[in-house]
Amino acid sequence: MEVGIDSFASHLLQNGGDHLSGTEAMRLLLERIERADQVGLDVFGIGEHHRAEYLDSATAVILAAAAARTKRIRLTSAVTVLSAADPVRVFQEFATLDLISQGRAEMVVGRGSSTEAFPLFGFSLNDYDELFSEKLELLLTIRDQEKVRWQGQYRPALTGQGVYPRPAQARLPIWLGVGGTPESFVRAGTLGLPLMVAIIGGDTHRFRPLVDLYREAGRRAGHAPEQLQVGLHSLGYVAPTTEEAVADFVPGYLETFSKRARERGGSGLTRAHFDMQAGPLGALLVGNPEEVAAKIQRHSEALGGISRVTFQMDVAVLPHQKILRATELIGTRIAPLLR
C-alpha cells in the first residue's frame, strides 16, 4: 500500500496562534513536502480551490517548486477541477511537471466538490456532469495521442494539432477522484482509471457497494483486475498518543466544519460528531501510529483492498511543527506497517 499526504495549501495554518501570510504559508508547505520525501512517503497531493483561505489555485506551480526540492516522492493534484479547466492546458502543465520531476508527476481529476471555479471561469453548474465527461475524454485522448483530432460541445475542435511537451513517463498516470455518486464509480471502472475515493465522513465500509460497482464496470470493460486500483483520501492526524492527537485535532476540525456547515445553512458540529467519526468504523484517521495503521487496514479489508491512502490534515488548523511531526510518524511508523 502506498501512503501519502494531501494538502489544500491553507494559509490559515497557525504558528503560535497567528495566521500566516501567504508567503510564509507557502514556504512552510514546501518544507512539509520536503519532509514527506525525506521520511519515505510515496506521494504528496495538492488540491485546487479558488477561495481566500487556500493558496492552491495553481496546483502545478506548487508541485513544480516541490519537484525541484525532492528526489523520490510522487507529486499529484488532489484534485484537478477538470470541468472548469482546459484539458489541453492541464496536460501541458502536468507534462511539464513530469519533466521537471523526472517522471514523478500524476494527477487526480474530478468534478470538484467546491463549485467556485465554475462561475470564475465562465461555466454553468447546469452543465456539471456534461462538462466533466467531455473534458475527461479529451484529456485521455491527449495522453494517448501526440496529435489530436477531437470535437466536442464545450471547447473548439482539435484538427490534428500536436500537444506539447510530452511527459517523461510513457503514460502520465491519471486517477479519477470521486465522492459518493455511483455514476462516477462506474465511469472510472469503464475507462480503466485508478480510483481515488474521498471519504470525509460516515462509515467507510458503506462505500463497498460503490467500489464493487467500479470493479464490476472495469471487469465488463475488459480491464485487468490489477489495473483497477482504489485509493482512499481521508481526513486524519497522528501524534505519539491518541490523547494528544485528539486534543490537537478536534478544535480546528470542529471550527472548520462548523463554518462550512453554516455556509450551507446548517448548524455547527459537536464533539459527539467527532467521536462518532473517530470510532472504529468512522472515516477519520486520528490517533497514535499503530492505532491508525490498524484502522486503515480495516478500511482496506472493508473496501476489498486499497492500494493507496492519503492523509489530509489542513482542516485541523495545526501548527507547522505538529504537521511535521505527524508527517514523520506517518512515514516512519505507519507506512512500514501498511507495506
C-alpha positions, 0 to 999 in steps of 0.5 A: 500500500502506498501512503501519502499526504494531501494538502489544500495549501491553507494559509490559515495554518497557525504558528503560535496562534497567528495566521500566516501570510501567504508567503510564509504559508507557502514556504512552510508547505514546501518544507512539509513536502520536503519532509514527506520525501525525506521520511519515505512517503510515496506521494504528496497531493495538492488540491485546487480551490479558488477561495481566500483561505487556500493558496492552491489555485495553481496546483502545478506551480506548487508541485513544480517548486516541490519537484525541484526540492525532492528526489523520490516522492510522487507529486499529484493534484488532489484534485484537478477541477477538470470541468472548469479547466482546459484539458489541453492546458492541464496536460501541458502543465502536468507534462511539464511537471513530469519533466521537471520531476523526472517522471514523478508527476500524476494527477487526480481529476474530478468534478470538484466538490467546491463549485467556485471555479465554475462561475470564475471561469465562465461555466454553468453548474447546469452543465456539471456532469456534461462538462466533466465527461467531455473534458475527461475524454479529451484529456485521455485522448491527449495522453494517448495521442501526440496529435489530436483530432477531437470535437466536442460541445464545450471547447473548439475542435482539435484538427490534428494539432500536436500537444506539447511537451510530452511527459517523461513517463510513457503514460502520465498516470491519471486517477479519477477522484470521486465522492459518493455518486455511483455514476462516477464509480462506474465511469472510472471502472469503464475507462480503466482509471485508478480510483481515488475515493474521498471519504470525509465522513460516515462509515467507510465500509458503506462505500463497498457497494460503490467500489464493487460497482467500479470493479464490476464496470472495469471487469465488463470493460475488459480491464485487468483486475490489477489495473483497477486500483482504489485509493482512499483520501481521508481526513486524519492526524497522528501524534505519539498518543491518541490523547494528544492527537485528539486534543490537537485535532478536534478544535480546528476540525470542529471550527472548520466544519462548523463554518462550512456547515453554516455556509450551507445553512446548517448548524455547527458540529459537536464533539459527539460528531467527532467521536462518532467519526473517530470510532472504529468504523468512522472515516477519520484517521486520528490517533497514535501510529499503530492505532491508525495503521490498524484502522486503515487496514480495516478500511482496506479489508472493508473496501476489498483492498486499497492500494493507496491512502492519503492523509489530509490534515489542513482542516485541523488548523495545526501548527507547522511543527505538529504537521511535521511531526505527524508527517514523520510518524506517518512515514516512519511508523505507519507506512512500514506497517501498511507495506 
